[in-house]
Amino acid sequence: MIKKNFASIALAFGLSASFVFAEGEFSVTLDFSASALEVENSGDTTDVDSFADSAFEDSELSFSYEGEKFGGVVTLGLPDANSHINMSEDDLITSLSFSELYAWIKPFGEIVKFTAGVFENTDGIADYTDDIDDFGVGVFMLGEEGDAFAEPMKYSNAALVDGFLTDLYFGPATVQLLFGPNLSKKHMASDIFGDELMVAALAANIQDFSIEDRQYRIGARVFAEFEEVGTFALMFKTFQWPKAVMEKVFLFALGGDQTEFVALYPNGLPGDFMNYHNFGAYADITAIENLGIMLGYTGFVFANSDSNVNSPLFHGVDLRAAWTGVEGLSLSTHNNVSFAAGSADEWNLLETIGEGNSFLNLYNAIGATKTMTDTLSINAQIGNILSKISADDQSSTTLTTSTRDEFWAEAKLIASVTEDVQFKVGLKLAIVNDDEFGSEATTTTTFSIPVGISVSF
């Protein structure tokens, strides 16, 4: 019901805005999608739902202005969208979230650009998402709450995210500098605990941080564009978490048991602060006509200021390509291998699951889009994720493993009613096989009929 009401309100709002700003360089876009039907089978249990979360993009309403010297974007999404700032949930309107909320200005022409707000900046990195709109570039990691992996998009591995961004232009090269103080308690809780645990964390007052407890992020990217050759980029960023924040997080992980926490850490957690470091190098090769090839490496590591505390280094290697050599046809492929290895005390300050721990994640997807007529096209995607965790069982000398194998196939029909209105309808099949430590293997099969509409003004 919320999604239906949201679509009506957003459409009316968008029509009004387009009328008011008809003479300016404003644009308004409404994307609404949901699964008209979803059938999920897991063993002996079958669930049928309608208007569930969509297999397409998130539902959102976006306003943007593009001028010579300044501009900005405001994107409103539903609460389950990939949002950064979560508002009150007293009613429909205030339960919306801002997935983008930023403004930029070029006070000295094409020399320097200042951006401030909530954003995900991926300049210098080619995603090739025309045929496959799935995961971002970066490191697939160990997941939360039983998930075998957490996708790069969640951690925005290769992106400079949120805060104050300065672009400095030097011919073909651009230098970007980011400083991002986190001013949103709920955003912080979501970053720490993940979206599913955020509500529980808030209920436990874990979000009650003082100003000096808040995290911040700093980062930099240098990228250069060379005509008829490609774009090359280097990136580094870090998220810093104060000790007080991490102690509250670890206390929450222990179920709020203060006695157990003191028994484990009589002097508190080691170190005064913790950093989540990301770094990477990326190349987008466009030297061959009708072919784009993106190569990338991303590293991710948790660093404690106590030199005696180590963490595994996660690696992510990406290969993406897009080919448009036949008129009306485009083909894309996304591939990623992510891996890490380390001793038991490197994985988690709270748990030791063995001495020979390793993580491997393989992601492969192929997509194609065929233009049938001026108003009709077909898109098809097929992909698979294989995630495997291996660890020595401390109670024995055997090596135990946990695997998750996720396969999906999707086809959709895209109809452009007018230049500004587009409808989508598709079929999607997803099969997930889970075989976790000490648990019986399970298979979950989901069939859905996603539908969507996109309206631009």
Salt bridges, closest charged atoms under 4 A:
ASP53 OD1 - LYS3 NZ 3.55
GLU57 OE1 - LYS424 NZ 3.42
GLU110 OE1 - LYS106 NZ 3.07
GLU144 OE1 - LYS154 NZ 2.90
ASP162 OD2 - HIS84 ND1 3.11
ASP162 OD2 - HIS187 NE2 3.83
ASP191 OD2 - HIS187 NE2 3.24
ASP191 OD2 - ARG217 NH2 3.74
ASP213 OD2 - LYS248 NZ 3.82
GLU406 OE1 - ARG404 NH2 3.56
GLU410 OE2 - LYS412 NZ 3.61
ASP434 OD2 - ARG404 NH1 3.31
